[in-house]
């Protein structure tokens, strides 16, 4: 909701439509209450969420870190830390699909998804990372046949937008055991790369795994 001066009215939206209809950015904006010089409340909330990711932002405990890294006032920083601490104490179970692995190489990806190597059907999995290369969410996007996997780019992007991911790594297996990419693998990779650019999200890699090892399309220069 926007008022007559063009400012977002998040409290009014919360009152009228309920918390279930608020995005995480909007809820953070309510806690912050105002922005800061040169940065609107919406921009500040989005910056915080993109930096930490939806799964890791709840683990913020340092008031000083928020002040130093984001220029928050002591009041704003204390409010955020207090809210997240309350959330941790009341709800200790992580959301389905959450993870905490840091990915810095294709080898890290391979170690993280080794369970896919022995699958008899193709499975496409998305790994969603924050700015610190930490996996904030993972999801099995689709399961195909023994020789093909039906891929929807929108299904790959949806969790990235929902969880405010900065980067995406797509992984799928080849039941044949040979991880060499097919022409279709290369084509869909380029399609995903082009789509992520529209949302300011980076396609970091497409890793294909099999019994004979793995291939990184990023390392192969496909992306």
ZAMARGU-4260 file (C-alpha; in steps of 0.2 Angstrom, whole numbers, plus 5000, padded with zeros to 4 digits):
<rodrens>
0) 5000/5000/5000 | 5006/5018/4996 | 5000/5034/5004 | 4997/5050/4995 | 5015/5055/4997
5) 5021/5039/4988 | 5027/5031/5004 | 5024/5012/5008 | 5011/5009/5022 | 5016/4992/5028
10) 5007/4994/5045 | 4991/4998/5037 | 4993/4983/5025 | 4997/4972/5040 | 4981/4978/5049
15) 4970/4977/5034 | 4976/4960/5027 | 4985/4951/5040 | 5003/4945/5043 | 5001/4930/5031
20) 4999/4942/5016 | 5015/4952/5020 | 5032/4948/5012 | 5047/4945/5023 | 5054/4962/5017
25) 5038/4971/5022 | 5039/4963/5040 | 5057/4968/5042 | 5052/4986/5036 | 5039/4987/5050
30) 5052/4983/5063 | 5064/4996/5056 | 5050/5009/5055 | 5060/5021/5044 | 5075/5021/5032
35) 5090/5031/5033 | 5098/5045/5023 | 5100/5040/5005 | 5091/5023/5008 | 5073/5020/5009
40) 5065/5008/5022 | 5061/4996/5007 | 5079/4997/5001 | 5086/4994/5018 | 5075/4979/5022
45) 5079/4971/5005 | 5097/4974/5008 | 5097/4965/5024 | 5087/4950/5018 | 5098/4948/5002
50) 5114/4949/5013 | 5109/4936/5025 | 5095/4926/5016 | 5078/4921/5024 | 5086/4906/5034
55) 5101/4915/5041 | 5094/4932/5045 | 5085/4924/5060 | 5102/4920/5067 | 5108/4938/5069
60) 5114/4941/5086 | 5126/4956/5085 | 5119/4973/5087 | 5136/4980/5083 | 5137/4970/5067
65) 5121/4977/5061 | 5127/4995/5065 | 5144/4993/5057 | 5138/4983/5041 | 5122/4992/5037
70) 5123/5009/5046 | 5108/5005/5058 | 5105/5015/5073 | 5106/5007/5090 | 5087/5007/5092
75) 5084/4998/5075 | 5098/4986/5077 | 5092/4981/5095 | 5074/4979/5088 | 5080/4967/5075
80) 5091/4956/5086 | 5077/4956/5099 | 5064/4950/5086 | 5075/4937/5079 | 5080/4930/5096
85) 5062/4929/5101 | 5058/4919/5085 | 5072/4907/5088 | 5066/4903/5105 | 5048/4901/5100
90) 5051/4891/5084 | 5067/4881/5084 | 5063/4869/5070 | 5071/4875/5053 | 5059/4876/5038
95) 5058/4861/5026 | 5072/4861/5014 | 5083/4872/5024 | 5102/4869/5025 | 5118/4877/5031
100) 5132/4871/5019 | 5144/4884/5012 | 5147/4881/4993 | 5163/4888/4986 | 5167/4875/4972
105) 5159/4862/4961 | 5167/4849/4972 | 5158/4856/4987 | 5142/4854/4977 | 5146/4836/4972
110) 5149/4832/4991 | 5133/4840/4995 | 5122/4830/4983 | 5130/4813/4982 | 5114/4805/4986
115) 5108/4809/4968 | 5122/4799/4960 | 5113/4782/4962 | 5096/4788/4957 | 5087/4778/4943
120) 5078/4793/4937 | 5083/4811/4933 | 5080/4823/4947 | 5083/4842/4946 | 5088/4850/4962
125) 5090/4869/4966 | 5102/4876/4979 | 5099/4894/4984 | 5113/4904/4991 | 5115/4920/5000
130) 5129/4933/4998 | 5140/4923/5009 | 5139/4907/4998 | 5129/4898/5011 | 5114/4887/5006
135) 5099/4895/5013 | 5087/4883/5004 | 5086/4868/4994 | 5072/4860/4984 | 5070/4846/4972
140) 5062/4854/4957 | 5057/4840/4947 | 5059/4821/4944 | 5059/4814/4926 | 5061/4797/4918
145) 5076/4787/4916 | 5082/4797/4901 | 5074/4814/4903 | 5069/4828/4915 | 5055/4840/4912
150) 5063/4857/4917 | 5053/4873/4921 | 5063/4889/4922 | 5049/4897/4933 | 5050/4883/4945
155) 5068/4886/4947 | 5066/4904/4950 | 5052/4904/4962 | 5061/4898/4977 | 5075/4910/4973
160) 5063/4925/4974 | 5053/4918/4989 | 5069/4916/4999 | 5078/4931/4993 | 5093/4921/4986
165) 5107/4930/4978 | 5113/4915/4968 | 5107/4898/4961 | 5116/4882/4958 | 5106/4869/4948
170) 5110/4851/4950 | 5104/4836/4941 | 5109/4818/4939 | 5112/4806/4924 | 5105/4789/4928
175) 5117/4782/4914 | 5131/4786/4926 | 5140/4798/4913 | 5140/4816/4919 | 5144/4823/4902
180) 5131/4837/4897 | 5119/4834/4883 | 5114/4848/4870 | 5098/4849/4880 | 5108/4852/4896
185) 5118/4866/4888 | 5102/4874/4881 | 5092/4874/4897 | 5107/4881/4907 | 5109/4896/4895
190) 5090/4899/4896 | 5091/4899/4915 | 5106/4911/4915 | 5096/4923/4904 | 5081/4922/4915
195) 5090/4925/4932 | 5097/4941/4925 | 5080/4949/4924 | 5078/4946/4943 | 5096/4952/4948
200) 5100/4934/4953 | 5116/4925/4948 | 5116/4908/4941 | 5132/4901/4949 | 5133/4884/4941
205) 5124/4869/4934 | 5132/4853/4940 | 5128/4836/4933 | 5132/4821/4943 | 5133/4803/4939
210) 5142/4787/4945 | 5157/4792/4935 | 5159/4809/4944 | 5153/4826/4940 | 5154/4840/4927
215) 5152/4859/4931 | 5145/4868/4916 | 5153/4884/4923 | 5170/4877/4923 | 5167/4870/4905
220) 5163/4888/4900 | 5145/4885/4895 | 5139/4899/4906
</rodrens>
